[in-house]
Amino acid sequence: MLLLAFEINAFAVMKIIYQYYLPVFVSYSNRITRDGALEISKVLKENTAIEILDLGYNRLEDDGACHIAEALKTYNTNLQT
């Protein structure tokens, strides 16, 4: 299953990732901020099926990117890209 998320907020992203153990998740250019990245990282700790994750051109900032990186490094070993 492939999900392309456009113009949705981080809470909706979090709910989608949690509900559907997606192997591919693309949320490109959706104005996701560091707060949204924190929420997404919480779900990534539970959903270890993610193989491809694209959050390019969002507003994650360093803090948000670190939250996501830590969640993927610690809990998700399936990520390919």
C-alpha positions as CSV (number, residue, x, y, z in Angstrom):
1,M,0.0,0.0,0.0
2,L,1.3,3.5,-0.9
3,L,0.0,6.6,0.7
4,L,0.7,10.1,-0.6
5,A,-0.3,12.7,1.9
6,F,-0.8,16.2,0.7
7,E,-2.2,19.1,2.7
8,I,-2.9,17.2,5.9
9,N,-1.7,18.0,9.4
10,A,0.7,16.1,11.6
11,F,-2.1,14.6,13.7
12,A,-3.8,13.1,10.6
13,V,-0.4,11.8,9.5
14,M,0.2,10.2,12.9
15,K,-3.2,8.6,12.8
16,I,-2.8,7.2,9.3
17,I,0.7,5.8,10.1
18,Y,-0.6,4.2,13.3
19,Q,-3.8,2.7,11.8
20,Y,-2.4,1.2,8.6
21,Y,1.0,-0.4,9.0
22,L,2.3,1.2,5.8
23,P,5.5,0.1,4.1
24,V,5.7,3.3,2.1
25,F,4.8,6.8,3.4
26,V,5.2,10.0,1.4
27,S,4.2,13.3,3.0
28,Y,6.1,15.7,0.8
29,S,5.8,19.5,1.3
30,N,3.0,19.5,3.9
31,R,4.3,22.2,6.3
32,I,5.0,19.5,9.0
33,T,6.8,21.3,11.9
34,R,9.1,20.0,14.6
35,D,6.0,19.5,16.8
36,G,4.4,17.4,14.1
37,A,7.7,15.5,13.7
38,L,7.6,14.7,17.4
39,E,4.2,13.2,17.0
40,I,5.2,11.3,13.9
41,S,8.2,9.9,15.7
42,K,6.0,8.5,18.5
43,V,4.0,6.5,15.9
44,L,7.1,5.4,14.1
45,K,8.2,3.7,17.3
46,E,5.0,1.5,17.1
47,N,4.9,1.0,13.3
48,T,8.0,-0.9,12.3
49,A,6.7,-1.7,8.8
50,I,7.9,1.5,7.3
51,E,10.4,0.8,4.5
52,I,10.3,4.1,2.6
53,L,9.6,7.4,4.3
54,D,9.7,10.7,2.5
55,L,9.1,13.9,4.6
56,G,11.0,16.2,2.2
57,Y,10.3,19.9,2.0
58,N,8.6,20.1,5.4
59,R,9.5,22.4,8.3
60,L,10.9,19.7,10.7
61,E,13.9,21.8,11.8
62,D,16.8,20.1,13.6
63,D,14.8,19.0,16.6
64,G,12.1,17.4,14.5
65,A,14.6,15.6,12.3
66,C,16.4,14.3,15.4
67,H,13.1,12.9,16.9
68,I,12.3,11.0,13.7
69,A,15.9,9.8,13.3
70,E,16.0,8.5,16.8
71,A,12.7,6.7,16.4
72,L,13.8,5.0,13.2
73,K,17.3,4.2,14.5
74,T,16.0,2.6,17.7
75,Y,12.7,1.0,16.7
76,N,12.6,0.6,12.9
77,T,15.2,-1.4,11.1
78,N,13.2,-2.0,7.9
79,L,13.8,1.5,6.5
80,Q,15.5,1.5,3.1
81,T,15.3,5.1,2.1
